[in-house]
Amino acid sequence: MQPGADNGGMPDVTVVGSGPNGMAAAVTMARAGLTVEVFEREATIGGGARSLQLTLPGYLHDVGAAVHPMAFASPFFRSFELDRRVDFVVPEVSYAHPIGSGGGVAFHDLDRTAERLGVDGRAWRSLLRPLVDHIDDVTDFTGSQLLRIPRGPVTAARVGLRTIEQGTALWNTRFRGDFAAAMLSGVAAHSIGRMPSLPSAGVGLVLAAHAHARGWPIPVGGSQSIIDAMRDDLLAHGGVIHTGTDVSDVRDLPPAAVNLMDVAPRALASIGAGVLPDSYLRRMRSFRYGDGVAKVDFALNGPVPWTLPEARQAGTLHLGGDRAAIALAESEVAAGRHAADPYVLVSQPSLFDPSRAPATKHSLWAYIHVPRGSDRDPTADVIRMIERSAPGFRDLIEASTSMSAMQLEQYDPNLIGGDISIGALSLRQMVGRPVFSTRPWRTPRKGMYLASSATPPATGVHGLCGFYAARTALADVFNLPVPDLGISLR
Ligand SMILES: Cc1cc2nc3c(=O)[nH]c(=O)nc-3n(C[C@H](O)[C@H](O)[C@H](O)COP(=O)(O)OP(=O)(O)OC[C@H]3O[C@@H](n4cnc5c(N)ncnc54)[C@H](O)[C@@H]3O)c2cc1C
C-alpha cells in the first residue's frame, strides 16, 4: 500500500492508547509520512508515564513511572534524541539501599560504589564492569527479543552467565557482606516475583549496569515531559490525538491500513473479538499477569531525613532490609499474601527538579508490591517502612494520596490487578511475549499489531515495544524502512 494514498480522508494508521509505547509507535509511523490518529480513553495522554497534581497545589507527581534507567539507553529514545527535547538531571547516587543505620549506595560512578562497598567492592566491580563497559551491547541483547543473534555475543554470554549465577542457588557465592547482595536484590525486585529466579536476576543486572553507565536520569517536569516530547513531534508530523475515547471494538475505529494496539492481551481479545481468529483470542486470554503494586504520593514539608547520608542525594531508594528479607517479602506476595515488611521502591524527584514541589517543599513517590488484585491501601505500610530508615518522616507529611492495585487497574485497564508490567515476567513470557514468534507484535489480522509492553522488550518507559510494532507494520503493509532514525536499530 502507498503511504498518503487517497483513502477518503481516513488515516493510514490508528493507534489505540497513548502510553509510551503507543506514542512511540505513532511517532514512528508519522515520521514515515503516514497519517496517524491516536485514540486515548483518558482525558490526558501518557498511560504509565503521566504526571499530575495529585496532592496539594504546586506539587507535581508521577502517576506511574518515576525511575528512568532507559531514558538515555533506549535505542528508540536515542535516535529520537530525547535528551535534546527533555531536560534531565542525572543524580550522583542512582539508588541507595538503607539497612539499619547503614546500607549500600550505587553511585553513578562504579569505582566509587565499589570503594564504598569495602570487602565486596572487587566482587561488585567484576560483576558489573564488563556490562557497564559494553552497555550498548547489553541494551541490544535485552532490548528486543531474547531469542536472536545478539550484536555483542561476548557481552550477551556475560549477561547470561551472571544471570545464572544471581538467579539460582549460586546467588550467595559472590558477596561476603550484606550490602552488595541487598543492592542487587533491590534492583532485581523491580521485576516483582520470587527470588532467586532468572528473570529477576536478569532485570537486576541490567538495571544495575545502567545505573553505572548512563545513570538513572530524572526528567524535569515529570515523566509527562517524555510523553509531551513525543506528542509535539507527532503533531508536527501531522498526527491527530483524540482523548476521552474508549475503544471497545476495533471496528468502531476509522478504517485504516494499520492498527497499533497499546493495550493488554486481555483487552486485545475483547476489542478484537470480531476480527481475530479463535486460536489467537484463546492465547490472548490465557496470557498470565504478574503481581501488583500499590502506590502512595506524598507532599512533604522538607526532604526525607534518611539516616544514611548518601540516601539524601539518591534519586531512588530500595527498602525492605537485606537480601533474605526482600526474598521473603517477594515470596509472600507470590504466594498471594501481603508481606509483613514489604519491599518499597521510593523516588525523590524534587531533590533534583524544583518543578515538582513549591520552594523548600518536596514530593515523594513510593510503591510496595502486593498480590495481584489487592485492594489494600498501602499508606500505613509505606510510612512504617520509610520511618525505619528515616525517623521523623511522618511529621513532614502535609498530604498524601494512594492507589491500591485495583485502583491502578481502574486508572489504566492495562494494569490488570495492579500488574505494571502488562504481563508476568516469567521465563516463558520473556521469550514468548505474548506468542512465540519472530514477530510477536504481529497479530493474525492483516494490519493489526500489538504495541504495548505485553510484547518485547517488556516493561519500562523506553518506547521500544511500540517502535518494534510500528517497524514491523511499516515493512509488512507499506514496504517502508524505518524513518529518520539515525542509529541502527535491530
Ligand atoms: C505505578 C507505576 C509505576 C511504574 N514505575 C516505573 C518506573 O519507575 N520506571 C519504568 O521504567 N516503568 C515504570 N512503570 C511501568 C511503565 O509505566 C510501563 O512499562 C509503561 O507505561 C508501559 O507503556 P505502554 O505504552 O505499553 O502502556 P501504558 O502506559 O499502560 O499505556 C496504555 C494507554 O492506553 C490507554 N488505553 C488502554 N485501553 C484503551 C482503550 N480500550 N481505548 C483507548 N485507550 C486505551 C490507557 O489509558 C493508557 O493511557 C510503572 C508503572 C506504574 C503503573
Ligand as a Chemical Component Dictionary entry (heavy atoms), coordinates in Angstrom:
data_LIG
# 
_chem_comp.id                   LIG 
_chem_comp.type                 NON-POLYMER 
_chem_comp.pdbx_formal_charge   0 
_chem_comp.three_letter_code    LIG 
# 
loop_
_chem_comp_atom.comp_id 
_chem_comp_atom.atom_id 
_chem_comp_atom.alt_atom_id 
_chem_comp_atom.type_symbol 
_chem_comp_atom.charge 
_chem_comp_atom.model_Cartn_x 
_chem_comp_atom.model_Cartn_y 
_chem_comp_atom.model_Cartn_z 
_chem_comp_atom.pdbx_ordinal 
LIG C1  C1  C 0 2.606  2.881  39.398 1  
LIG C2  C2  C 0 3.572  2.565  38.290 2  
LIG C3  C3  C 0 4.926  2.735  38.494 3  
LIG C4  C4  C 0 5.838  2.455  37.472 4  
LIG N1  N1  N 0 7.152  2.715  37.673 5  
LIG C5  C5  C 0 8.013  2.619  36.631 6  
LIG C6  C6  C 0 9.300  3.152  36.732 7  
LIG O1  O1  O 0 9.657  3.744  37.755 8  
LIG N2  N2  N 0 10.142 3.040  35.654 9  
LIG C7  C7  C 0 9.722  2.464  34.476 10 
LIG O2  O2  O 0 10.506 2.414  33.507 11 
LIG N3  N3  N 0 8.482  1.961  34.351 12 
LIG C8  C8  C 0 7.611  2.049  35.388 13 
LIG N4  N4  N 0 6.326  1.629  35.247 14 
LIG C9  C9  C 0 5.968  0.869  34.043 15 
LIG C10 C10 C 0 5.738  1.770  32.842 16 
LIG O3  O3  O 0 4.919  2.846  33.201 17 
LIG C11 C11 C 0 5.105  0.926  31.756 18 
LIG O4  O4  O 0 6.011  -0.112 31.412 19 
LIG C12 C12 C 0 4.778  1.723  30.513 20 
LIG O5  O5  O 0 3.945  2.817  30.805 21 
LIG C13 C13 C 0 4.082  0.811  29.512 22 
LIG O6  O6  O 0 3.725  1.585  28.419 23 
LIG P1  P1  P 0 2.588  1.127  27.412 24 
LIG O7  O7  O 0 2.508  2.209  26.414 25 
LIG O8  O8  O 0 2.860  -0.251 26.970 26 
LIG O9  O9  O 0 1.221  1.050  28.264 27 
LIG P2  P2  P 0 0.519  2.108  29.213 28 
LIG O10 O10 O 0 1.500  3.050  29.771 29 
LIG O11 O11 O 0 -0.321 1.314  30.149 30 
LIG O12 O12 O 0 -0.435 2.959  28.254 31 
LIG C14 C14 C 0 -1.610 2.444  27.720 32 
LIG C15 C15 C 0 -2.559 3.577  27.400 33 
LIG O13 O13 O 0 -3.656 3.044  26.658 34 
LIG C16 C16 C 0 -4.867 3.562  27.151 35 
LIG N5  N5  N 0 -5.898 2.577  26.848 36 
LIG C17 C17 C 0 -5.967 1.317  27.303 37 
LIG N6  N6  N 0 -7.054 0.709  26.793 38 
LIG C18 C18 C 0 -7.658 1.599  25.978 39 
LIG C19 C19 C 0 -8.811 1.553  25.154 40 
LIG N7  N7  N 0 -9.578 0.446  25.069 41 
LIG N8  N8  N 0 -9.151 2.645  24.435 42 
LIG C20 C20 C 0 -8.388 3.773  24.499 43 
LIG N9  N9  N 0 -7.286 3.881  25.275 44 
LIG C21 C21 C 0 -6.925 2.794  25.995 45 
LIG C22 C22 C 0 -4.607 3.737  28.636 46 
LIG O14 O14 O 0 -5.496 4.671  29.221 47 
LIG C23 C23 C 0 -3.155 4.221  28.638 48 
LIG O15 O15 O 0 -3.098 5.620  28.509 49 
LIG C24 C24 C 0 5.372  1.940  36.231 50 
LIG C25 C25 C 0 4.005  1.778  36.016 51 
LIG C26 C26 C 0 3.109  2.109  37.026 52 
LIG C27 C27 C 0 1.637  1.989  36.763 53 
# 
loop_
_chem_comp_bond.comp_id 
_chem_comp_bond.atom_id_1 
_chem_comp_bond.atom_id_2 
_chem_comp_bond.value_order 
_chem_comp_bond.pdbx_ordinal 
LIG C1  C2  SING 1  
LIG C2  C3  SING 2  
LIG C2  C26 DOUB 3  
LIG C3  C4  DOUB 4  
LIG C4  N1  SING 5  
LIG C4  C24 SING 6  
LIG N1  C5  DOUB 7  
LIG C5  C6  SING 8  
LIG C5  C8  SING 9  
LIG C6  O1  DOUB 10 
LIG C6  N2  SING 11 
LIG N2  C7  SING 12 
LIG C7  O2  DOUB 13 
LIG C7  N3  SING 14 
LIG N3  C8  DOUB 15 
LIG C8  N4  SING 16 
LIG N4  C9  SING 17 
LIG N4  C24 SING 18 
LIG C9  C10 SING 19 
LIG C10 O3  SING 20 
LIG C10 C11 SING 21 
LIG C11 O4  SING 22 
LIG C11 C12 SING 23 
LIG C12 O5  SING 24 
LIG C12 C13 SING 25 
LIG C13 O6  SING 26 
LIG O6  P1  SING 27 
LIG P1  O7  DOUB 28 
LIG P1  O8  SING 29 
LIG P1  O9  SING 30 
LIG O9  P2  SING 31 
LIG P2  O10 DOUB 32 
LIG P2  O11 SING 33 
LIG P2  O12 SING 34 
LIG O12 C14 SING 35 
LIG C14 C15 SING 36 
LIG C15 O13 SING 37 
LIG C15 C23 SING 38 
LIG O13 C16 SING 39 
LIG C16 N5  SING 40 
LIG C16 C22 SING 41 
LIG N5  C17 SING 42 
LIG N5  C21 SING 43 
LIG C17 N6  DOUB 44 
LIG N6  C18 SING 45 
LIG C18 C19 SING 46 
LIG C18 C21 DOUB 47 
LIG C19 N7  SING 48 
LIG C19 N8  DOUB 49 
LIG N8  C20 SING 50 
LIG C20 N9  DOUB 51 
LIG N9  C21 SING 52 
LIG C22 O14 SING 53 
LIG C22 C23 SING 54 
LIG C23 O15 SING 55 
LIG C24 C25 DOUB 56 
LIG C25 C26 SING 57 
LIG C26 C27 SING 58 
# 
